[in-house]
Amino acid sequence: MIRLRIQVSHRLGRWLVLTDTPHPDCRECEGDGGIEYPYGDDDGEYAGSNWEPCGCWNENHRWRLLPLPRLPRLLRRRGRDPWGPHGYSNEPPF
C-alpha cells in the first residue's frame, strides 16, 4: 500500500512531487524506512554506518506534479536580513 505525501524537490529544478512514505507501523524498521547498521574500524572505533532500505517503502516512487516558479529577484532575501541570521529581531517591540 502506498502512503503519499507532498514534497518540494530540487533535483531537476523546483518541482512539487508526490512521494511514498514508510509504513508507520512496520515491525522491521519501526516507520523509519530502513535499518541502520553502524560499523567500526579495526580499533573498534565508529567508522560510519550502512543503510538498508525496508520493504515497506520504495524511495524511488516519485511523481512530479508541477514546476514551481522562482521568486522575482526583488522578493529574494539575500544580503542584509532585518530579522537577523536566525529569524529573530534584536529590536525592542515598541
Number of C-alpha atoms within 10 A of each C-alpha: 8 13 12 14 11 14 13 15 16 10 7 7 12 14 18 17 17 18 19 19 18 23 19 13 11 16 9 13 20 14 17 18 22 18 15 13 10 11 12 11 9 7 7 8 9 11 11 10 11 10 11 12 16 19 13 22 21 15 13 8 12 16 13 14 11 10 14 13 9 10 9 7 8 7 8 9 10 8 6 8 12 12 11 10 9 7 9 10 12 9 8 5 5 3
